[in-house]
Amino acid sequence: MIRLLTNADHDLAYGFCAWNPALNLYLLGNMETLGLEADICQYWGSFDTHGQINGVLNRYMDGWNIADASGCNYEALGKVVDEHPAGAARLQDNVRHIASFQPYLRRYTAIEDVSEFLCDLSPADFNPECKPWPARRASIADYEALCRFYADAADMQRTPRGIERPLQHGRIFIVEEAGQIVSAVLTNAETKTLAMIGGVYTPPSERGHGYAGAAMVALCRSLIADALRPVLYYHHPAAGTIYRRLGFRDLGMWRAVRLEVR
């Protein structure tokens, strides 16, 4: 059975996704900040014949996440994605009991399928050494400057909504030179215990000075001070070098897919 979940199902859905908090961080973070009935954020549950939950599907705008267990009704959940009027542009394809959720999507096909390294940072491993560039936490007063900064950020590009949310429900740290943002990093999602870091970007003309390292150190300090374990995924080797130097350790792989209509 598949049904749309409501806020009354919060503890059930949260408990199911919490079995692997790093892998399911987006699902958990969306529940904590937006609940299960927001206009931009919905959840569906898959249940077995005994009423036990065995899958959770989450929509955030036109992005989709899935957490699964044995017996999950992937076909029915795929139909939800296919038929939803919001469409599907992104999929976090991190299922554990099948090779991929993509074959259950009939309307959409992958135009980019990227596997990245998922890692986290233990406070005991944190190495905060970096070049002493001044980094600070951004506020809503930095909104327009951040929109301009991320508008040309290649694969780290963020929409205005994607900047507004971490300013309100997460955190963004920036490094500035001559009054201009030269590097930024943010949290895509935060839960009670974890925070997913993303949006790590320095324009090509500003790279090689240690700006990103300074922004990352400031953000990680802030998260650890709030008892949140930093989590992130990366693809570029240069980024991995920075993260390992800070003390991040690999947990496994993270799969992200961009979709288009067939």
C-alpha positions in Angstrom: 0.0 0.0 0.0 1.1 3.5 -0.8 -0.3 6.6 0.8 0.6 10.3 1.3 1.9 10.9 4.7 0.8 13.7 7.1 2.3 15.3 10.1 0.6 12.7 12.2 3.0 10.2 10.6 6.1 12.2 11.6 7.5 9.8 14.2 6.9 6.8 12.0 8.6 8.3 9.0 11.4 9.9 11.0 12.2 6.6 12.8 12.3 4.7 9.5 14.7 7.2 7.9 16.9 7.5 11.0 18.3 4.0 10.6 21.0 5.7 8.3 21.0 9.4 9.2 23.9 10.4 7.0 22.4 8.8 3.9 18.9 10.0 4.7 19.9 13.4 6.0 17.8 15.3 3.4 14.7 13.4 4.2 15.2 13.9 8.0 16.2 17.6 7.6 13.1 18.3 5.5 10.9 16.7 8.1 12.4 18.7 10.9 12.3 22.1 9.2 9.2 21.8 6.9 7.1 18.9 8.3 5.3 16.5 6.1 2.6 18.8 4.7 4.4 21.8 3.2 3.5 23.0 -0.3 7.0 22.4 -1.5 7.7 19.3 0.6 5.7 16.0 0.7 6.2 12.4 1.8 4.7 9.1 0.7 5.0 5.8 2.6 5.1 2.3 1.3 3.6 -0.3 3.7 3.5 -4.1 3.7 0.4 -6.2 4.2 0.9 -6.0 8.0 1.0 -2.2 7.9 4.7 -2.0 8.5 6.5 0.8 6.7 9.1 -0.3 4.2 9.8 2.8 2.2 9.6 6.6 2.2 9.6 8.9 -0.8 10.2 12.7 -0.3 9.6 15.5 -2.8 11.3 18.9 -2.2 10.1 21.2 -5.0 11.2 19.2 -8.1 13.8 17.1 -6.3 13.1 13.6 -5.0 14.7 11.4 -2.3 13.9 7.8 -1.4 14.7 5.6 1.6 13.9 1.9 1.3 13.8 -1.4 3.1 13.1 -4.9 1.9 9.7 -5.2 0.2 9.4 -1.5 -0.7 6.9 -0.9 -3.5 9.2 0.8 -5.9 6.8 0.6 -8.8 4.0 2.5 -6.9 6.5 5.1 -5.7 7.8 5.5 -9.2 4.3 6.2 -10.4 4.0 9.0 -7.8 7.0 10.7 -9.2 5.8 10.2 -12.8 2.4 11.7 -12.2 3.2 14.5 -9.8 2.5 18.0 -11.3 5.7 19.4 -9.8 7.8 17.3 -12.1 11.2 15.7 -11.4 14.5 17.4 -12.2 16.7 15.7 -9.5 16.8 12.3 -7.8 18.9 11.2 -4.8 19.2 7.6 -6.0 20.6 6.1 -2.8 18.4 3.0 -2.4 19.9 0.0 -0.6 17.9 -3.0 -1.6 17.9 -2.6 -5.4 20.6 -1.3 -7.8 18.7 1.9 -8.7 15.3 3.5 -8.4 15.6 4.9 -12.0 14.0 1.9 -13.8 10.8 2.5 -12.0 10.5 6.0 -13.5 8.6 5.7 -16.8 8.3 9.4 -17.6 11.8 10.5 -16.9 15.3 9.5 -18.0 18.7 10.4 -16.5 20.8 13.1 -18.3 23.5 13.0 -15.7 24.2 10.3 -13.1 27.0 11.1 -10.7 28.4 8.9 -7.9 30.3 10.9 -5.3 32.1 10.2 -2.0 30.0 10.6 1.1 32.0 11.5 4.2 31.6 13.0 7.7 33.7 14.8 10.2 34.1 13.6 13.8 34.9 16.5 16.2 37.9 14.5 17.4 39.4 14.5 13.9 38.7 18.1 13.1 41.8 20.0 11.9 40.9 23.7 11.8 44.2 24.9 10.4 43.8 27.2 7.4 45.0 30.4 5.9 43.7 33.2 8.2 41.2 34.8 5.8 38.3 36.4 7.7 35.1 34.3 7.3 31.8 35.2 8.7 28.2 33.8 8.9 26.0 35.5 6.3 22.7 37.1 7.2 19.6 38.0 5.3 21.4 41.3 4.5 23.7 39.3 2.3 20.9 37.8 0.3 21.2 39.8 -2.9 25.0 39.5 -3.0 24.7 35.7 -2.5 22.1 35.5 -5.3 24.6 37.2 -7.6 27.5 35.1 -6.4 25.7 31.7 -6.9 24.0 32.7 -10.2 27.2 31.8 -12.1 28.5 29.1 -9.8 28.4 26.3 -12.4 27.3 23.0 -10.8 27.1 24.8 -7.4 24.5 27.3 -8.8 21.7 28.1 -6.4 18.2 29.6 -7.0 17.1 32.5 -4.8 14.9 30.0 -2.9 17.9 27.8 -2.5 19.8 30.7 -0.9 16.9 31.9 1.2 16.3 28.6 2.9 19.8 28.1 4.4 19.8 31.7 5.5 16.6 31.1 7.4 16.9 27.4 8.4 20.6 26.6 8.1 23.7 28.7 7.8 26.0 30.2 5.1 29.6 31.3 5.7 31.4 33.6 3.4 34.9 35.0 2.8 35.1 38.5 1.3 37.9 40.5 -0.3 37.5 44.2 -1.1 33.8 44.0 -0.2 33.1 41.1 -2.6 32.3 37.5 -1.8 35.1 35.3 -3.0 34.1 32.0 -1.4 31.0 30.6 0.2 29.7 27.4 1.8 26.3 26.5 3.2 24.3 23.7 4.8 21.7 22.1 2.5 20.0 20.5 5.4 20.3 20.2 9.2 18.9 17.7 11.6 19.1 17.4 15.4 22.5 15.7 15.1 23.8 16.1 11.5 24.3 18.8 8.9 24.8 18.3 5.1 27.3 20.8 3.7 27.0 22.0 0.1 27.4 24.9 -2.1 31.2 25.0 -1.6 32.2 27.5 -4.3 35.0 29.8 -5.2 35.1 31.5 -8.7 37.9 30.2 -10.9 39.6 33.6 -10.8 39.8 33.5 -7.0 41.0 29.9 -6.5 44.3 28.9 -5.0 44.3 31.3 -2.1 42.7 29.1 0.6 39.4 31.0 0.6 37.3 27.8 0.5 39.3 26.2 3.3 38.7 29.2 5.6 35.0 29.2 4.8 34.8 25.5 5.5 36.7 25.8 8.8 34.3 28.6 10.0 31.3 26.5 9.1 32.5 23.3 10.7 33.4 25.2 13.9 29.9 26.5 14.0 28.3 23.1 13.4 30.5 21.3 16.0 29.8 24.0 18.5 26.1 23.3 18.1 26.8 19.5 18.5 26.1 18.8 14.8 28.3 16.4 12.8 29.3 17.8 9.4 28.4 15.5 6.4 29.1 16.2 2.8 29.6 14.5 -0.6 32.2 15.4 -3.2 33.3 14.5 -6.7 36.2 16.8 -7.6 39.6 15.5 -6.3 40.8 19.0 -5.3 37.7 19.3 -3.0 38.5 15.9 -1.5 42.0 17.1 -0.7 40.6 20.0 1.3 38.1 17.9 3.1 40.6 15.2 4.1 42.9 17.8 5.4 40.1 19.1 7.6 39.6 15.6 9.0 36.7 14.3 6.9 36.5 10.5 6.5 34.7 8.5 3.8 31.5 6.7 4.6 30.6 5.3 1.2 29.1 6.6 -2.0 26.3 9.1 -2.8 24.4 9.0 -6.1 22.8 12.1 -7.5 20.8 12.1 -10.8 19.6 14.9 -13.0 16.4 14.0 -14.9 14.5 15.1 -18.0 11.2 14.0 -19.5 11.6 11.2 -22.0 
